Amino acid sequence: MAKNHRSAGSGRFVTKGYAAKHPATTVSETRGGGSTGGTHRSARTGRFVTDKFAARNPKTTIRGG
């Protein structure tokens, strides 16, 4: 399935090439994967993280919507 890539720092979509060069600060999402309910995900591990963790690490976490 195709993926979208998003920068954790800006929240904007980025190219596949950018994502490959910046894996620690980019989250890859499966298109049409559905909502994560406003939870946060780490760009480094891909795992869901707490609101507190996300607040301390805003450049490496992204909020789902």
N, C-alpha and C positions, 0 to 999 in steps of 0.2 A: 504494500500500500504506500502511496505517496506521503511525503512528510513536509510540514512547514517548519521553518527554523526561526527562532525568535531570540533576540538579544536580551539577556537578563538585565543588563544595565539600562537600556532604553525602552524595552518592551516592544520594540519594532521588529517586524519580520525582516530577515536577512537571507542572503543567498546561501545555497548549499556550500559554495566555496568558502564564504566567510565563516560558516558554521564549522567547517573542517579545520580552519586555521585558528579558531577561537573556541575550542570545545569546553573550556572551563567556565565560559560566560555565555554559552548558548544552549538553549533548550530545543530539542527536536520533538515535534508533536505529530502524531498521525492525523492526517486530514479527516475530518468527520468523526473524530474520536469522542466527541461529546464534551460536556462541561465538567469541570473539576469542582464546581460548587464554590468558587472563590478561595480555594485552598492555595497554599504556596508549594512550589516545587524547587528543589535545588538544581542549578544548572550543572554543578559538578558531579552529583551522584544520580540525578533524575528522580530521587525519592521525594515524597511529600515531607514538608517540614512545618514546624509550628510557626504561629504568627510572631512569636518572640524571636525565634531564629531568623526569620525573614527580615524583621526590623533591624537586627544587628548586621545582616549581610545583604543589603539591598542590591548590590551590583552582581550578586551571584544567585539570586532567587527571582522567581517570576510568579505572579499571581494568576491563577486560572480564573475563568469567568463564566 
